[in-house]
Amino acid sequence: MVVHFSSPYHRKPFQNCSREFQFPLSDMTNVDLLAELERLERKLHFLEAIIDELPNPIFVKDSAAEFCLFNKAYEQFFQVQREKLNGLTVLDLDYLDPEEREYYQREDLNAIENGTEVHYEASYATPTGKRHTLYWSKGICVPASGEKGLVGTIVDISAQKRLEQELLAKSTELEQTLKELSRLSQTDSLTELHNRRFLEDRLQEYVSVSNRYGQTFSLLMADLDHFKRINDTFGHDAGDKILKAFADILRCNCRNCDYCARFGGEEFMLFLPMTRAEDARMTAERIRLATREGCFLPDGHCLTVSIGVTEFQAGDTPDTLKKRVDQALYQAKNNGRDQVAG
């Protein structure tokens, strides 16, 4: 007696059956045989139903790398009919590029022959759009018969990939926002120079380094002369324009390594790394002249500035430096303004 099972999964069964399906027909009555066949058929349909309910695409290939089993998820993923694919190899799949087909065919035959496992990320152009997946397959060998084949599954991770991209975009946006917030926290909003907090942080760092290694630097404090009178006479809008114009003068007359900051109101502080007092005074004088010659009040009169200068001394602290440069500035103002002292 020869019995065939019908199944929507198979174009043809594997050449040999597993031990589950081997039984001595000669020792069984017709009634026993039919009962055993019904049991096996129920079990086959049960296993088919389980495979169909699995959410991920699953496929099986025989020893010739021909498809012999698919589940519904595979059909839905690639929008194909399993009946049309049974008996084909990956070389016949027109939804893959020719180069991909050749590569996958070699990969399948190698896995079947050697029983190896393959897994990687793969992208597929499906009828519903590009899908990102985790691909897994493994060459198998039935112990009872030596029959070889391949089983594989595909896990759709398109949603996770989209989420990763969104998170990356948000992370980049957040990083840029944090950088901008950091910049704004260290910047004077009117003049776009550094603010007092930034300069005092740099001053603390350089004082520590200079006391340890003997490096030097100079500090300048500039104060616009009679600025309160400017605000009272011409208004605060005019005063703001004057502050911005003076900030431009500082930028034009300082090096890239120098730090210029609005210290408060009409007071500005300049930090000049690796600069001796005599060179700092030359910079201060250049700023004073540029202010007188290039910055004018609404009535046509020139703006003037008083500047105090001091150089770091061994043992200095930020407070002793600021006190000394403030005293130099007071001296410049007390001597008639529009001059450099210190």
ZADREN-395868 format. One record per residue (C-alpha): residue in three letters; x, y, z; residue number from 1. Coordinates in pm, 1 decimal, padded with zeros to 6 digits. Layout:
# residues N
residuo=ALA | u=X | v=Y | w=Z | num=NUM
...
END
This chain:
# residues 342
residuo=MET | u=00000.0 | v=00000.0 | w=00000.0 | num=1
residuo=VAL | u=00128.1 | v=00349.4 | w=-00087.2 | num=2
residuo=VAL | u=-00025.0 | v=00649.5 | w=00086.7 | num=3
residuo=HIS | u=00028.5 | v=01017.6 | w=-00005.6 | num=4
residuo=PHE | u=-00049.8 | v=01316.7 | w=00213.7 | num=5
residuo=SER | u=-00173.9 | v=01634.5 | w=00050.9 | num=6
residuo=SER | u=-00038.5 | v=01960.9 | w=00191.8 | num=7
residuo=PRO | u=-00049.7 | v=02322.1 | w=00073.4 | num=8
residuo=TYR | u=00314.6 | v=02355.8 | w=00181.4 | num=9
residuo=HIS | u=00481.9 | v=02095.6 | w=-00033.6 | num=10
residuo=ARG | u=00545.3 | v=02056.8 | w=-00399.3 | num=11
residuo=LYS | u=00716.4 | v=01730.6 | w=-00308.1 | num=12
residuo=PRO | u=00817.3 | v=01574.8 | w=00024.3 | num=13
residuo=PHE | u=01179.9 | v=01516.8 | w=00116.9 | num=14
residuo=GLN | u=01307.4 | v=01196.8 | w=-00043.1 | num=15
residuo=ASN | u=01307.5 | v=01007.7 | w=00287.2 | num=16
residuo=CYS | u=01072.2 | v=01029.2 | w=00579.4 | num=17
residuo=SER | u=01168.3 | v=01079.7 | w=00939.6 | num=18
residuo=ARG | u=01123.3 | v=00805.5 | w=01191.9 | num=19
residuo=GLU | u=00792.1 | v=00957.1 | w=01292.6 | num=20
residuo=PHE | u=00648.4 | v=00838.7 | w=00962.5 | num=21
residuo=GLN | u=00812.8 | v=00496.3 | w=00946.8 | num=22
residuo=PHE | u=00606.8 | v=00205.1 | w=01066.6 | num=23
residuo=PRO | u=00591.2 | v=-00167.3 | w=00975.6 | num=24
residuo=LEU | u=00293.7 | v=-00193.5 | w=00741.5 | num=25
residuo=SER | u=00308.0 | v=-00576.8 | w=00734.0 | num=26
residuo=ASP | u=00234.9 | v=-00601.6 | w=01106.6 | num=27
residuo=MET | u=-00072.5 | v=-00373.7 | w=01096.4 | num=28
residuo=THR | u=-00434.5 | v=-00449.3 | w=01005.6 | num=29
residuo=ASN | u=-00618.2 | v=-00220.6 | w=00768.3 | num=30
residuo=VAL | u=-00808.1 | v=-00070.9 | w=01061.9 | num=31
residuo=ASP | u=-00487.2 | v=-00004.2 | w=01252.3 | num=32
residuo=LEU | u=-00325.1 | v=00137.7 | w=00942.6 | num=33
residuo=LEU | u=-00606.4 | v=00379.1 | w=00872.7 | num=34
residuo=ALA | u=-00609.6 | v=00490.8 | w=01234.9 | num=35
residuo=GLU | u=-00234.7 | v=00553.0 | w=01226.6 | num=36
residuo=LEU | u=-00264.7 | v=00742.9 | w=00900.4 | num=37
residuo=GLU | u=-00541.5 | v=00960.6 | w=01043.0 | num=38
residuo=ARG | u=-00327.4 | v=01034.4 | w=01350.0 | num=39
residuo=LEU | u=-00030.8 | v=01131.5 | w=01136.3 | num=40
residuo=GLU | u=-00245.6 | v=01344.1 | w=00908.9 | num=41
residuo=ARG | u=-00393.9 | v=01528.6 | w=01208.5 | num=42
residuo=LYS | u=-00044.2 | v=01587.4 | w=01341.2 | num=43
residuo=LEU | u=00074.2 | v=01713.2 | w=01002.5 | num=44
residuo=HIS | u=-00215.0 | v=01959.6 | w=00976.6 | num=45
residuo=PHE | u=-00151.9 | v=02067.0 | w=01335.7 | num=46
residuo=LEU | u=00214.3 | v=02141.8 | w=01262.4 | num=47
residuo=GLU | u=00116.5 | v=02324.5 | w=00942.1 | num=48
residuo=ALA | u=-00129.3 | v=02540.6 | w=01137.1 | num=49
residuo=ILE | u=00136.8 | v=02624.9 | w=01394.8 | num=50
residuo=ILE | u=00386.9 | v=02726.5 | w=01125.9 | num=51
residuo=ASP | u=00122.1 | v=02940.2 | w=00956.5 | num=52
residuo=GLU | u=00044.8 | v=03123.5 | w=01280.0 | num=53
residuo=LEU | u=00407.1 | v=03224.2 | w=01339.0 | num=54
residuo=PRO | u=00440.1 | v=03599.4 | w=01276.3 | num=55
residuo=ASN | u=00774.4 | v=03589.8 | w=01095.4 | num=56
residuo=PRO | u=00830.0 | v=03463.3 | w=00740.5 | num=57
residuo=ILE | u=00960.1 | v=03104.3 | w=00743.5 | num=58
residuo=PHE | u=01089.0 | v=02897.6 | w=00452.4 | num=59
residuo=VAL | u=01242.9 | v=02553.8 | w=00397.5 | num=60
residuo=LYS | u=01457.7 | v=02430.3 | w=00108.6 | num=61
residuo=ASP | u=01553.0 | v=02078.6 | w=00007.5 | num=62
residuo=SER | u=01898.7 | v=01943.1 | w=-00071.1 | num=63
residuo=ALA | u=01891.6 | v=02108.3 | w=-00415.7 | num=64
residuo=ALA | u=01816.4 | v=02447.4 | w=-00256.0 | num=65
residuo=GLU | u=01463.3 | v=02438.5 | w=-00399.6 | num=66
residuo=PHE | u=01181.7 | v=02587.3 | w=-00194.4 | num=67
residuo=CYS | u=00949.1 | v=02325.3 | w=-00047.0 | num=68
residuo=LEU | u=00776.9 | v=02503.9 | w=00239.7 | num=69
residuo=PHE | u=00653.1 | v=02853.7 | w=00323.3 | num=70
residuo=ASN | u=00418.2 | v=02998.5 | w=00580.9 | num=71
residuo=LYS | u=00155.0 | v=03269.0 | w=00539.8 | num=72
residuo=ALA | u=00382.3 | v=03538.1 | w=00683.5 | num=73
residuo=TYR | u=00630.8 | v=03473.0 | w=00400.2 | num=74
residuo=GLU | u=00353.0 | v=03509.1 | w=00140.6 | num=75
residuo=GLN | u=00233.1 | v=03834.1 | w=00296.9 | num=76
residuo=PHE | u=00581.3 | v=03978.4 | w=00335.9 | num=77
residuo=PHE | u=00680.8 | v=03931.2 | w=-00030.1 | num=78
residuo=GLN | u=00324.3 | v=03935.1 | w=-00171.1 | num=79
residuo=VAL | u=00372.5 | v=03595.2 | w=-00338.5 | num=80
residuo=GLN | u=00183.6 | v=03266.1 | w=-00358.6 | num=81
residuo=ARG | u=00359.2 | v=02964.1 | w=-00213.3 | num=82
residuo=GLU | u=00224.0 | v=02733.8 | w=-00484.1 | num=83
residuo=LYS | u=00410.0 | v=02935.2 | w=-00747.8 | num=84
residuo=LEU | u=00738.2 | v=02927.5 | w=-00555.8 | num=85
residuo=ASN | u=00755.8 | v=02562.2 | w=-00461.7 | num=86
residuo=GLY | u=01026.9 | v=02390.0 | w=-00661.4 | num=87
residuo=LEU | u=01205.7 | v=02715.1 | w=-00745.1 | num=88
residuo=THR | u=01542.0 | v=02831.5 | w=-00617.7 | num=89
residuo=VAL | u=01646.9 | v=03177.1 | w=-00513.0 | num=90
residuo=LEU | u=01776.7 | v=03225.8 | w=-00869.2 | num=91
residuo=ASP | u=01412.4 | v=03238.6 | w=-00984.5 | num=92
residuo=LEU | u=01299.6 | v=03514.6 | w=-00746.5 | num=93
residuo=ASP | u=01241.1 | v=03825.5 | w=-00958.0 | num=94
residuo=TYR | u=01194.6 | v=04050.6 | w=-00652.8 | num=95
residuo=LEU | u=01568.8 | v=04020.3 | w=-00586.8 | num=96
residuo=ASP | u=01849.0 | v=04178.2 | w=-00789.0 | num=97
residuo=PRO | u=02044.5 | v=03934.9 | w=-01011.2 | num=98
residuo=GLU | u=02361.6 | v=03981.0 | w=-00808.8 | num=99
residuo=GLU | u=02171.3 | v=03912.4 | w=-00487.9 | num=100
residuo=ARG | u=02023.8 | v=03592.2 | w=-00632.3 | num=101
residuo=GLU | u=02365.9 | v=03456.3 | w=-00724.8 | num=102
residuo=TYR | u=02505.1 | v=03541.4 | w=-00383.0 | num=103
residuo=TYR | u=02213.6 | v=03387.4 | w=-00190.4 | num=104
residuo=GLN | u=02221.0 | v=03071.7 | w=-00403.7 | num=105
residuo=ARG | u=02589.6 | v=03013.8 | w=-00325.7 | num=106
residuo=GLU | u=02520.5 | v=03086.3 | w=00038.0 | num=107
residuo=ASP | u=02229.2 | v=02838.0 | w=00049.7 | num=108
residuo=LEU | u=02422.2 | v=02555.4 | w=-00117.6 | num=109
residuo=ASN | u=02716.6 | v=02606.6 | w=00115.0 | num=110
residuo=ALA | u=02493.5 | v=02604.2 | w=00424.6 | num=111
residuo=ILE | u=02312.7 | v=02289.8 | w=00305.5 | num=112
residuo=GLU | u=02635.6 | v=02109.1 | w=00227.9 | num=113
residuo=ASN | u=02816.6 | v=02202.3 | w=00547.9 | num=114
residuo=GLY | u=02530.2 | v=02249.8 | w=00791.9 | num=115
residuo=THR | u=02639.7 | v=02606.6 | w=00866.6 | num=116
residuo=GLU | u=02435.5 | v=02890.4 | w=01013.3 | num=117
residuo=VAL | u=02400.3 | v=03232.3 | w=00848.8 | num=118
residuo=HIS | u=02262.1 | v=03552.8 | w=01000.7 | num=119
residuo=TYR | u=02286.7 | v=03920.8 | w=00909.1 | num=120
residuo=GLU | u=02083.4 | v=04232.2 | w=00838.6 | num=121
residuo=ALA | u=01927.9 | v=04246.5 | w=00492.3 | num=122
residuo=SER | u=01704.6 | v=04489.5 | w=00303.3 | num=123
residuo=TYR | u=01435.7 | v=04381.0 | w=00058.1 | num=124
residuo=ALA | u=01242.0 | v=04586.3 | w=-00196.4 | num=125
residuo=THR | u=00894.1 | v=04441.3 | w=-00138.2 | num=126
residuo=PRO | u=00566.0 | v=04551.7 | w=-00301.3 | num=127
residuo=THR | u=00487.2 | v=04741.5 | w=00019.1 | num=128
residuo=GLY | u=00821.1 | v=04925.4 | w=00016.9 | num=129
residuo=LYS | u=01174.0 | v=04873.0 | w=00135.1 | num=130
residuo=ARG | u=01192.3 | v=04649.6 | w=00442.4 | num=131
residuo=HIS | u=01483.5 | v=04609.1 | w=00679.1 | num=132
residuo=THR | u=01518.6 | v=04261.0 | w=00825.1 | num=133
residuo=LEU | u=01724.1 | v=04020.7 | w=01029.2 | num=134
residuo=TYR | u=01788.1 | v=03715.6 | w=00811.3 | num=135
residuo=TRP | u=01869.0 | v=03374.5 | w=00959.5 | num=136
residuo=SER | u=01913.0 | v=03034.5 | w=00793.1 | num=137
residuo=LYS | u=02079.7 | v=02703.9 | w=00879.4 | num=138
residuo=GLY | u=02169.7 | v=02393.7 | w=00690.2 | num=139
residuo=ILE | u=02004.3 | v=02086.0 | w=00841.3 | num=140
residuo=CYS | u=02044.9 | v=01710.3 | w=00813.4 | num=141
residuo=VAL | u=01774.4 | v=01457.7 | w=00914.6 | num=142
residuo=PRO | u=01953.9 | v=01209.6 | w=01145.3 | num=143
residuo=ALA | u=01745.1 | v=00906.9 | w=01042.6 | num=144
residuo=SER | u=01789.2 | v=00946.1 | w=00667.9 | num=145
residuo=GLY | u=02081.2 | v=01179.9 | w=00608.8 | num=146
residuo=GLU | u=01845.7 | v=01403.3 | w=00405.2 | num=147
residuo=LYS | u=01985.3 | v=01757.0 | w=00384.0 | num=148
residuo=GLY | u=01803.4 | v=02085.8 | w=00356.1 | num=149
residuo=LEU | u=01782.6 | v=02438.7 | w=00485.6 | num=150
residuo=VAL | u=01546.5 | v=02624.9 | w=00717.8 | num=151
residuo=GLY | u=01531.1 | v=03000.6 | w=00747.2 | num=152
residuo=THR | u=01335.3 | v=03289.6 | w=00887.6 | num=153
residuo=ILE | u=01313.1 | v=03663.8 | w=00833.0 | num=154
residuo=VAL | u=01239.5 | v=03914.5 | w=01111.1 | num=155
residuo=ASP | u=01108.2 | v=04251.3 | w=00994.9 | num=156
residuo=ILE | u=01287.9 | v=04528.0 | w=01187.2 | num=157
residuo=SER | u=01174.0 | v=04816.6 | w=00966.1 | num=158
residuo=ALA | u=00987.7 | v=04981.3 | w=01254.9 | num=159
residuo=GLN | u=01291.3 | v=04953.3 | w=01480.2 | num=160
residuo=LYS | u=01513.4 | v=05099.4 | w=01205.9 | num=161
residuo=ARG | u=01276.8 | v=05393.5 | w=01164.0 | num=162
residuo=LEU | u=01279.0 | v=05443.4 | w=01539.0 | num=163
residuo=GLU | u=01660.0 | v=05430.2 | w=01542.2 | num=164
residuo=GLN | u=01674.3 | v=05695.7 | w=01269.5 | num=165
residuo=GLU | u=01424.0 | v=05913.2 | w=01454.2 | num=166
residuo=LEU | u=01617.7 | v=05873.3 | w=01778.4 | num=167
residuo=LEU | u=01943.5 | v=05956.7 | w=01598.9 | num=168
residuo=ALA | u=01785.2 | v=06268.6 | w=01448.2 | num=169
residuo=LYS | u=01646.4 | v=06369.7 | w=01787.4 | num=170
residuo=SER | u=01981.8 | v=06299.1 | w=01951.9 | num=171
residuo=THR | u=02162.0 | v=06513.3 | w=01694.0 | num=172
residuo=GLU | u=01904.8 | v=06789.1 | w=01739.1 | num=173
residuo=LEU | u=01941.0 | v=06768.0 | w=02117.1 | num=174
residuo=GLU | u=02320.6 | v=06778.1 | w=02091.5 | num=175
residuo=GLN | u=02302.6 | v=07088.9 | w=01873.0 | num=176
residuo=THR | u=02053.9 | v=07247.9 | w=02112.4 | num=177
residuo=LEU | u=02279.0 | v=07176.7 | w=02410.3 | num=178
residuo=LYS | u=02575.7 | v=07327.7 | w=02226.8 | num=179
residuo=GLU | u=02370.7 | v=07636.6 | w=02146.5 | num=180
residuo=LEU | u=02249.1 | v=07664.4 | w=02506.7 | num=181
residuo=SER | u=02608.5 | v=07631.1 | w=02625.2 | num=182
residuo=ARG | u=02714.3 | v=07904.9 | w=02384.5 | num=183
residuo=LEU | u=02428.9 | v=08129.7 | w=02493.9 | num=184
residuo=SER | u=02511.5 | v=08072.8 | w=02861.0 | num=185
residuo=GLN | u=02863.6 | v=08204.7 | w=02793.5 | num=186
residuo=THR | u=02769.6 | v=08488.2 | w=02557.7 | num=187
residuo=ASP | u=02649.6 | v=08842.4 | w=02613.6 | num=188
residuo=SER | u=02325.7 | v=08871.8 | w=02418.7 | num=189
residuo=LEU | u=02375.2 | v=09235.8 | w=02315.9 | num=190
residuo=THR | u=02737.5 | v=09243.8 | w=02199.3 | num=191
residuo=GLU | u=02780.0 | v=08868.9 | w=02129.4 | num=192
residuo=LEU | u=03110.2 | v=08883.0 | w=02316.9 | num=193
residuo=HIS | u=03180.7 | v=08637.5 | w=02597.0 | num=194
residuo=ASN | u=03006.0 | v=08716.7 | w=02922.7 | num=195
residuo=ARG | u=03148.3 | v=08765.5 | w=03270.7 | num=196
residuo=ARG | u=03088.6 | v=08404.4 | w=03373.5 | num=197
residuo=PHE | u=03287.5 | v=08270.4 | w=03078.2 | num=198
residuo=LEU | u=03581.3 | v=08503.5 | w=03137.3 | num=199
residuo=GLU | u=03603.3 | v=08428.5 | w=03507.9 | num=200
residuo=ASP | u=03607.4 | v=08053.5 | w=03430.4 | num=201
residuo=ARG | u=03896.7 | v=08102.3 | w=03186.0 | num=202
residuo=LEU | u=04073.0 | v=08329.6 | w=03434.9 | num=203
residuo=GLN | u=04053.4 | v=08062.6 | w=03704.6 | num=204
residuo=GLU | u=04197.8 | v=07801.6 | w=03466.7 | num=205
residuo=TYR | u=04486.6 | v=08020.7 | w=03351.5 | num=206
residuo=VAL | u=04574.1 | v=08133.8 | w=03703.5 | num=207
residuo=SER | u=04610.9 | v=07769.1 | w=03808.4 | num=208
residuo=VAL | u=04823.4 | v=07684.1 | w=03504.4 | num=209
residuo=SER | u=05039.4 | v=07996.7 | w=03536.5 | num=210
residuo=ASN | u=05107.0 | v=07940.2 | w=03905.5 | num=211
residuo=ARG | u=05206.8 | v=07581.5 | w=03833.0 | num=212
residuo=TYR | u=05416.1 | v=07626.5 | w=03517.2 | num=213
residuo=GLY | u=05525.0 | v=07987.4 | w=03530.3 | num=214
residuo=GLN | u=05339.4 | v=08097.8 | w=03218.4 | num=215
residuo=THR | u=05222.5 | v=08456.3 | w=03196.9 | num=216
residuo=PHE | u=04924.5 | v=08649.5 | w=03064.3 | num=217
residuo=SER | u=04779.4 | v=08997.1 | w=03090.0 | num=218
residuo=LEU | u=04441.6 | v=09135.2 | w=03181.0 | num=219
residuo=LEU | u=04281.0 | v=09452.6 | w=03043.6 | num=220
residuo=MET | u=03973.9 | v=09628.4 | w=03176.9 | num=221
residuo=ALA | u=03810.3 | v=09892.0 | w=02957.1 | num=222
residuo=ASP | u=03536.9 | v=10135.1 | w=03055.6 | num=223
residuo=LEU | u=03356.7 | v=10364.8 | w=02812.1 | num=224
residuo=ASP | u=03393.2 | v=10725.4 | w=02928.5 | num=225
residuo=HIS | u=03079.6 | v=10913.1 | w=03039.7 | num=226
residuo=PHE | u=02853.2 | v=10629.1 | w=02923.0 | num=227
residuo=LYS | u=02572.6 | v=10722.5 | w=03164.1 | num=228
residuo=ARG | u=02565.8 | v=11067.3 | w=03003.6 | num=229
residuo=ILE | u=02534.7 | v=10900.3 | w=02661.6 | num=230
residuo=ASN | u=02229.7 | v=10700.8 | w=02774.6 | num=231
residuo=ASP | u=02073.2 | v=11001.8 | w=02942.8 | num=232
residuo=THR | u=02130.3 | v=11229.1 | w=02641.3 | num=233
residuo=PHE | u=02066.7 | v=11003.3 | w=02343.4 | num=234
residuo=GLY | u=01864.9 | v=10719.5 | w=02496.0 | num=235
residuo=HIS | u=01932.4 | v=10353.1 | w=02561.0 | num=236
residuo=ASP | u=01895.1 | v=10251.0 | w=02196.1 | num=237
residuo=ALA | u=02184.7 | v=10477.6 | w=02106.5 | num=238
residuo=GLY | u=02375.9 | v=10340.8 | w=02405.5 | num=239
residuo=ASP | u=02321.8 | v=09985.0 | w=02282.8 | num=240
residuo=LYS | u=02453.0 | v=10076.5 | w=01938.2 | num=241
residuo=ILE | u=02763.4 | v=10226.9 | w=02099.4 | num=242
residuo=LEU | u=02823.9 | v=09907.7 | w=02299.7 | num=243
residuo=LYS | u=02793.4 | v=09693.4 | w=01985.3 | num=244
residuo=ALA | u=03028.6 | v=09923.9 | w=01793.2 | num=245
residuo=PHE | u=03288.3 | v=09905.3 | w=02069.7 | num=246
residuo=ALA | u=03256.8 | v=09525.5 | w=02077.6 | num=247
residuo=ASP | u=03342.3 | v=09522.6 | w=01705.2 | num=248
residuo=ILE | u=03650.2 | v=09734.8 | w=01776.6 | num=249
residuo=LEU | u=03765.8 | v=09483.9 | w=02038.9 | num=250
residuo=ARG | u=03720.7 | v=09192.2 | w=01796.1 | num=251
residuo=CYS | u=03917.0 | v=09372.8 | w=01525.9 | num=252
residuo=ASN | u=04209.1 | v=09458.9 | w=01754.0 | num=253
residuo=CYS | u=04255.3 | v=09129.0 | w=01937.7 | num=254
residuo=ARG | u=04404.5 | v=08795.8 | w=01836.9 | num=255
residuo=ASN | u=04202.8 | v=08479.3 | w=01784.3 | num=256
residuo=CYS | u=04348.3 | v=08338.6 | w=02106.0 | num=257
residuo=ASP | u=04241.6 | v=08641.4 | w=02313.5 | num=258
residuo=TYR | u=03917.0 | v=08647.8 | w=02510.0 | num=259
residuo=CYS | u=03697.8 | v=08956.6 | w=02501.4 | num=260
residuo=ALA | u=03404.1 | v=08982.8 | w=02739.4 | num=261
residuo=ARG | u=03142.5 | v=09231.8 | w=02842.0 | num=262
residuo=PHE | u=03201.6 | v=09236.9 | w=03214.5 | num=263
residuo=GLY | u=02894.7 | v=09440.8 | w=03299.4 | num=264
residuo=GLY | u=02726.0 | v=09759.8 | w=03179.3 | num=265
residuo=GLU | u=02987.1 | v=09961.4 | w=02989.8 | num=266
residuo=GLU | u=03281.5 | v=09764.9 | w=03134.1 | num=267
residuo=PHE | u=03473.7 | v=09516.8 | w=02920.6 | num=268
residuo=MET | u=03755.1 | v=09280.6 | w=03015.0 | num=269
residuo=LEU | u=04017.6 | v=09134.3 | w=02783.3 | num=270
residuo=PHE | u=04221.5 | v=08827.7 | w=02864.5 | num=271
residuo=LEU | u=04546.4 | v=08801.9 | w=02664.6 | num=272
residuo=PRO | u=04723.0 | v=08462.3 | w=02702.9 | num=273
residuo=MET | u=05104.4 | v=08447.3 | w=02681.7 | num=274
residuo=THR | u=05128.4 | v=08828.0 | w=02677.3 | num=275
residuo=ARG | u=05362.9 | v=09054.7 | w=02871.6 | num=276
residuo=ALA | u=05248.4 | v=09387.3 | w=03017.9 | num=277
residuo=GLU | u=05428.6 | v=09597.2 | w=02754.7 | num=278
residuo=ASP | u=05260.3 | v=09409.5 | w=02469.9 | num=279
residuo=ALA | u=04926.9 | v=09429.8 | w=02649.4 | num=280
residuo=ARG | u=04966.7 | v=09808.0 | w=02678.5 | num=281
residuo=MET | u=05029.4 | v=09827.2 | w=02302.9 | num=282
residuo=THR | u=04705.9 | v=09635.5 | w=02242.7 | num=283
residuo=ALA | u=04521.2 | v=09864.6 | w=02484.7 | num=284
residuo=GLU | u=04656.6 | v=10175.1 | w=02312.0 | num=285
residuo=ARG | u=04552.2 | v=10037.3 | w=01972.7 | num=286
residuo=ILE | u=04199.1 | v=09983.9 | w=02105.7 | num=287
residuo=ARG | u=04189.3 | v=10334.6 | w=02256.8 | num=288
residuo=LEU | u=04289.3 | v=10500.1 | w=01929.3 | num=289
residuo=ALA | u=04051.7 | v=10284.1 | w=01721.7 | num=290
residuo=THR | u=03767.5 | v=10385.8 | w=01954.8 | num=291
residuo=ARG | u=03842.5 | v=10757.4 | w=01929.0 | num=292
residuo=GLU | u=03887.0 | v=10741.7 | w=01550.5 | num=293
residuo=GLY | u=03609.8 | v=10499.1 | w=01458.5 | num=294
residuo=CYS | u=03325.6 | v=10523.7 | w=01707.9 | num=295
residuo=PHE | u=03110.2 | v=10837.6 | w=01714.2 | num=296
residuo=LEU | u=02815.8 | v=10957.7 | w=01917.3 | num=297
residuo=PRO | u=02491.7 | v=11073.8 | w=01751.5 | num=298
residuo=ASP | u=02604.7 | v=11437.7 | w=01787.9 | num=299
residuo=GLY | u=02926.6 | v=11367.3 | w=01600.7 | num=300
residuo=HIS | u=03159.5 | v=11364.9 | w=01897.0 | num=301
residuo=CYS | u=03399.5 | v=11071.1 | w=01926.7 | num=302
residuo=LEU | u=03364.9 | v=10802.0 | w=02189.9 | num=303
residuo=THR | u=03657.8 | v=10759.2 | w=02428.9 | num=304
residuo=VAL | u=03760.5 | v=10471.0 | w=02651.5 | num=305
residuo=SER | u=03980.8 | v=10429.4 | w=02957.4 | num=306
residuo=ILE | u=04178.1 | v=10106.6 | w=02994.7 | num=307
residuo=GLY | u=04362.7 | v=09948.4 | w=03286.3 | num=308
residuo=VAL | u=04635.8 | v=09688.4 | w=03227.2 | num=309
residuo=THR | u=04800.9 | v=09433.7 | w=03455.8 | num=310
residuo=GLU | u=05015.6 | v=09125.2 | w=03411.8 | num=311
residuo=PHE | u=04997.2 | v=08800.2 | w=03605.6 | num=312
residuo=GLN | u=05238.7 | v=08772.7 | w=03898.4 | num=313
residuo=ALA | u=05341.6 | v=08453.0 | w=04074.8 | num=314
residuo=GLY | u=05099.4 | v=08375.7 | w=04355.0 | num=315
residuo=ASP | u=04814.2 | v=08573.9 | w=04200.9 | num=316
residuo=THR | u=04454.9 | v=08463.5 | w=04239.7 | num=317
residuo=PRO | u=04167.1 | v=08569.7 | w=04014.7 | num=318
residuo=ASP | u=04059.1 | v=08815.9 | w=04281.4 | num=319
residuo=THR | u=04402.1 | v=08979.3 | w=04318.6 | num=320
residuo=LEU | u=04429.0 | v=09013.5 | w=03940.6 | num=321
residuo=LYS | u=04083.4 | v=09168.8 | w=03905.0 | num=322
residuo=LYS | u=04152.2 | v=09404.1 | w=04195.1 | num=323
residuo=ARG | u=04481.6 | v=09517.4 | w=04042.8 | num=324
residuo=VAL | u=04341.2 | v=09574.8 | w=03692.2 | num=325
residuo=ASP | u=04046.3 | v=09761.5 | w=03844.0 | num=326
residuo=GLN | u=04289.2 | v=09988.9 | w=04027.1 | num=327
residuo=ALA | u=04474.6 | v=10052.0 | w=03698.7 | num=328
residuo=LEU | u=04144.6 | v=10143.5 | w=03532.3 | num=329
residuo=TYR | u=04060.6 | v=10379.5 | w=03820.4 | num=330
residuo=GLN | u=04399.3 | v=10543.3 | w=03771.5 | num=331
residuo=ALA | u=04330.2 | v=10596.5 | w=03398.6 | num=332
residuo=LYS | u=03995.7 | v=10758.6 | w=03475.4 | num=333
residuo=ASN | u=04132.1 | v=10962.2 | w=03762.0 | num=334
residuo=ASN | u=04407.4 | v=11096.8 | w=03534.5 | num=335
residuo=GLY | u=04156.3 | v=11241.7 | w=03289.6 | num=336
residuo=ARG | u=04012.6 | v=10941.4 | w=03097.0 | num=337
residuo=ASP | u=04082.7 | v=10845.5 | w=02734.6 | num=338
residuo=GLN | u=04411.6 | v=10680.9 | w=02830.9 | num=339
residuo=VAL | u=04582.6 | v=10355.8 | w=02927.4 | num=340
residuo=ALA | u=04721.2 | v=10297.1 | w=03276.2 | num=341
residuo=GLY | u=04900.6 | v=10011.6 | w=03446.8 | num=342
END
